[in-house]
Amino acid sequence: MTEEASMTTRRKTGRRSLRGGLVVLVVLALSSCTGSDGSDGADAGRLDERTGRGAPAEPAPPPGRRVGSADARATAGATTEGPQPGTDPTTAATPPAGTADDHPAATFSLSGGADTIRVRVADLGDDLARVTTARGSRVRVDVKVDGSTVLARLVGSGQRGSATVDVTLDSGRRWSIRVSGGASTESLDLSGGRVSWIDLGGGASRIDVVLPRPEGTVTVRTAAGVHRLTVLRDGSAPVQVRIGGGAGTVTVDGATRTGVSAGTVLEQRGYADATDRIEVESAAGVSTLTVGRR
């Protein structure tokens, strides 16, 4: 049996914040990669290799204000409705009055370790994000909202259940996503939304990312060791892969390299001149890295 806590915000000394139980993550659907040996008729499948330790491109930085820090402009103020059987504890992060932009920028940051982290996008109406954990989970979540920035922190609950977190982000925003805690499995299915960058700072056994069509340069970066990293994209935007700590196998649209040394850059034809493109950076070691198409 599970329970639900619906969190709302109230204004207190000019601050806005949310606390509540966090999310369990959504499993990504992976599709097979297409070949790059000419079978898809495009020269973009060809990889050019550059070695050397040129400074790797960093993802665009998040907004400068630290949400939830001493200088943040909001303190927690939340009311909780009674639990209802049959649902998970859920926190809904509601932004202040909206902007006229079709897809205004927003940032989601998750800290703290878990077994499984699943992220997806959906139409949430007036909410920026929803985070859920199952009843009995050994982690709970504190969520704070400052403007269009959502800061979620996993802390121990004192219970002994699994630590699975599901995050749903509003599809009406263009998201910058940072996950700084480690997990066994991380799945991010963002195919129905818009993305600026993804920064995965904790180590993981397996990370699966599904991207929408890029608008501009979309960066996916892992900062710690990963056994298996898979990035699938919608469409045929050119890709650049940066290997900061070495890789056992790297496959991009069917073109495979093995024993890839640290500092190697693999770049598809057309990447340098493309307006819409994808950059994948593995700053630490990775055993198997695959980039393909959905």
HUHU-V722968 format. One record per pair of residues at least 12 apart in sequence whose C-alpha atoms are under 6 Angstrom apart, sorted by sequence separation. I is the first residue (numbers start at 1). J is the second residue. D is the distance in Angstrom with one decimal. If there is no record, write none. Layout:
I_J_D / I_J_D
This chain:
141_153_5.5 / 141_154_4.6 / 247_260_5.1 / 140_154_5.7 / 246_260_5.6 / 140_155_5.5 / 246_261_4.6 / 139_155_5.4 / 246_262_4.1 / 139_156_4.5 / 140_157_5.4 / 245_262_4.6 / 138_156_5.9 / 139_157_4.8 / 244_262_4.9 / 138_157_5.1 / 191_210_5.8 / 243_262_5.6 / 244_263_5.1 / 174_194_4.7 / 175_195_4.7 / 176_196_5.3 / 178_198_5.9 / 182_202_4.0 / 184_204_5.0 / 187_207_5.9 / 189_209_6.0 / 190_210_5.7 / 191_211_5.0 / 243_263_5.6 / 138_159_4.6 / 174_195_5.2 / 175_196_5.8 / 176_197_5.0 / 177_198_4.8 / 178_199_4.7 / 179_200_4.9 / 180_201_4.4 / 181_202_4.7 / 182_203_4.9 / 183_204_5.2 / 184_205_5.1 / 185_206_5.0 / 186_207_4.8 / 187_208_4.8 / 188_209_4.8 / 189_210_4.7 / 190_211_5.3 / 191_212_4.3 / 197_218_5.3 / 201_222_5.8 / 203_224_4.7 / 205_226_5.6 / 206_227_6.0 / 210_231_5.9 / 213_234_5.1 / 243_264_5.3 / 138_160_4.9 / 171_193_4.8 / 178_200_5.9 / 179_201_5.9 / 180_202_5.1 / 182_204_5.9 / 185_207_5.9 / 196_218_5.3 / 197_219_4.7 / 198_220_4.8 / 199_221_4.9 / 200_222_4.8 / 201_223_4.7 / 202_224_5.6 / 203_225_5.1 / 204_226_5.1 / 205_227_4.9 / 206_228_4.8 / 207_229_4.9 / 208_230_4.9 / 209_231_4.8 / 210_232_4.8 / 211_233_4.7 / 212_234_5.2 / 136_159_5.9 / 138_161_5.0 / 201_224_5.9 / 203_226_5.7 / 210_233_5.9 / 242_265_4.6 / 137_161_4.2 / 139_163_5.8 / 241_265_5.7 / 136_161_5.1 / 137_162_5.2 / 138_163_5.7 / 241_266_5.0 / 137_163_5.5 / 240_266_5.7 / 240_267_4.3 / 239_268_5.6 / 238_268_5.8 / 133_165_5.3 / 94_127_4.3 / 132_165_6.0 / 238_271_5.1 / 93_127_5.5 / 94_128_5.5 / 132_166_5.2 / 93_128_5.3 / 131_166_5.7 / 93_129_5.2 / 131_167_4.6 / 92_129_5.8 / 130_167_5.8 / 92_130_4.5 / 130_168_5.1 / 244_282_5.7 / 245_283_5.8 / 247_285_5.9 / 252_290_6.0 / 91_130_5.4 / 129_168_5.5 / 238_277_5.3 / 239_278_4.9 / 240_279_4.9 / 241_280_4.8 / 242_281_4.6 / 243_282_5.2 / 244_283_4.3 / 245_284_4.3 / 246_285_5.2 / 247_286_4.9 / 248_287_4.7 / 249_288_4.9 / 250_289_4.8 / 251_290_4.8 / 252_291_4.7 / 253_292_4.8 / 91_131_5.3 / 129_169_4.5 / 237_277_5.1 / 239_279_5.8 / 241_281_5.8 / 244_284_5.7 / 245_285_4.4 / 247_287_5.3 / 248_288_5.9 / 250_290_5.9 / 252_292_6.0 / 90_131_5.7 / 129_170_5.8 / 90_132_4.6 / 106_148_4.9 / 107_149_4.7 / 108_150_4.9 / 109_151_5.0 / 110_152_4.8 / 111_153_4.9 / 112_154_4.8 / 128_170_5.2 / 89_132_5.7 / 106_149_5.8 / 109_152_6.0 / 110_153_5.8 / 89_133_6.0 / 88_134_5.2 / 124_170_5.1 / 121_168_5.3 / 123_170_5.3 / 115_163_5.1 / 116_164_4.7 / 117_165_5.0 / 118_166_4.9 / 119_167_4.7 / 120_168_5.0 / 121_169_4.7 / 122_170_5.3 / 123_171_5.2 / 114_163_5.1 / 115_164_5.7 / 119_168_5.9 / 121_170_5.7 / 122_171_5.0 / 121_171_5.3 / 95_147_5.8 / 17_74_5.9 / 15_73_5.0 / 16_74_4.6 / 17_75_5.8 / 18_76_5.8 / 15_74_2.9 / 17_76_4.5 / 216_275_5.5 / 217_276_5.6 / 219_278_6.0 / 221_280_5.9 / 225_284_5.2 / 227_286_5.5 / 230_289_5.9 / 232_291_5.8 / 15_75_5.3 / 18_78_6.0 / 216_276_4.3 / 217_277_4.9 / 218_278_4.9 / 219_279_4.7 / 220_280_4.9 / 221_281_4.7 / 222_282_5.1 / 223_283_5.0 / 224_284_5.1 / 225_285_5.0 / 226_286_4.9 / 227_287_4.9 / 228_288_4.8 / 229_289_4.8 / 230_290_4.8 / 231_291_4.8 / 232_292_4.9 / 233_293_4.9 / 234_294_5.6 / 215_276_5.2 / 217_278_5.6 / 219_280_5.9 / 221_282_5.9 / 222_283_6.0 / 223_284_5.8 / 225_286_5.8 / 230_291_5.9 / 232_293_5.1 / 233_294_5.7 / 214_276_5.5 / 232_294_5.7 / 10_77_5.7 / 116_183_5.8 / 21_89_5.4 / 105_173_5.7 / 106_174_6.0 / 107_175_5.6 / 109_177_6.0 / 113_181_4.6 / 115_183_5.0 / 118_186_6.0 / 120_188_6.0 / 9_78_5.0 / 21_90_5.5 / 103_172_5.3 / 104_173_5.2 / 105_174_4.7 / 106_175_5.1 / 107_176_4.7 / 108_177_5.0 / 109_178_4.7 / 110_179_4.8 / 111_180_5.0 / 112_181_4.5 / 113_182_4.9 / 114_183_5.0 / 115_184_5.2 / 116_185_4.9 / 117_186_4.8 / 118_187_4.8 / 119_188_4.6 / 120_189_4.9 / 121_190_5.8 / 8_78_5.6 / 21_91_5.7 / 103_173_4.5 / 104_174_5.9 / 107_177_5.9 / 109_179_5.9 / 111_181_5.0 / 113_183_5.8 / 116_186_5.9 / 118_188_5.9 / 120_190_5.5 / 8_79_5.9 / 20_91_5.0 / 103_174_5.6 / 7_80_5.5 / 6_80_6.0 / 6_81_5.9 / 5_83_5.5 / 4_83_4.9 / 3_83_5.3 / 4_84_5.5 / 3_84_5.3 / 3_85_5.0 / 2_85_5.8 / 4_87_5.3 / 2_86_5.1 / 3_87_4.8 / 4_88_4.9 / 5_89_5.0 / 7_91_5.4 / 1_86_5.8 / 2_87_4.9 / 3_88_4.9 / 4_89_3.9 / 5_90_5.5 / 7_92_5.9 / 2_88_5.0 / 3_89_5.4 / 4_90_5.8 / 27_118_5.8 / 25_117_4.4 / 26_118_3.8 / 25_118_2.2 / 26_119_5.1 / 24_118_5.9 / 25_119_4.8 / 26_120_5.8 / 23_131_3.4 / 24_132_5.0 / 22_131_4.1 / 23_132_2.6 / 24_133_5.1 / 22_132_4.0 / 23_133_4.5 / 21_132_6.0 / 22_133_5.1 / 22_140_5.9 / 21_140_5.1 / 22_141_4.3 / 21_141_4.5 / 20_141_5.8 / 20_142_5.3 / 19_142_4.7 / 19_143_4.6 / 18_143_5.1 / 18_144_4.6 / 17_144_4.5 / 17_145_4.8 / 2_135_4.9 / 24_164_4.8 / 25_165_4.8 / 26_166_5.9 / 24_165_2.6 / 25_166_3.0 / 23_165_4.0 / 24_166_2.2 / 25_167_5.3 / 23_166_3.5 / 24_167_5.9 / 23_167_4.9 / 28_187_5.4 / 27_187_5.4 / 59_219_5.8 / 28_189_5.1 / 53_263_4.6 / 52_263_5.0 / 51_263_5.7 / 51_264_4.3 / 50_264_5.8 / 51_265_5.9 / 50_265_5.0 / 49_265_5.7 / 36_253_5.3 / 49_266_4.6 / 35_253_5.3 / 36_254_5.2 / 48_266_5.7 / 34_253_5.2 / 35_254_4.1 / 36_255_5.7 / 47_266_6.0 / 48_267_5.1 / 33_253_5.5 / 34_254_5.8 / 47_267_5.3 / 47_268_4.5 / 46_268_5.5 / 44_268_5.7 / 44_269_4.8 / 33_292_4.3 / 33_293_5.4 / 31_294_5.0
